[in-house]
Amino acid sequence: MKRRTFFQQIIKYTSLSGLSLLTFLGLFPELINQKKSIRKVILGKASDLFSSSKAIVRKVHDETVILLQKQTGDIEAFNAKCTHAGCMVEWKETQHAFLCKCHGGIFNEKGDPIAGPPKKPLTKIQVDIRISSDEIILYLDDKSV
């Protein structure tokens, strides 16, 4: 292959690759704009929220969130949507499990599927407890709710 032909081929295929990449990114702009939006929500004092139950359900930004207080005092939060079909799960204290009535899905207290059709765990939501004020803070991103 002649040198001139070689460089013409390189320019041709590089241009073609660049145009293909620009077309692909134009069709899927979310691949470029992956800004993570995190919202901080203060729910209230842990001592008030968990005074009568070890599990509470709250509506936060049009989504249902289930908070569990473990025996250690730690708090975990989950999006209440079943990962199988999006139905609402309920916490059953007697079984220490989340139950989905739609298709019989069962998740353990860590949110992992243990029975039924769900294959993915419940979506966890980051939780902090502000020690000085006993406030529960949820950090919601676009994927958690």
Buried (B, 14 or more C-beta within 10 A) or exposed (E): EEEEEEEEEEEEEEEEEEEEEEEEEEEEEEEEEEEEEEEEBEBEBBEEBBEEEBBBEBEBEEBBBBBBBEEEEEBBBBBBBBBBEEEBBEBEEEEEBBBBEBEEBBBBBEBEBEEBBBEEBBBEBBBEBEEEEEBBBBBBEEEBB
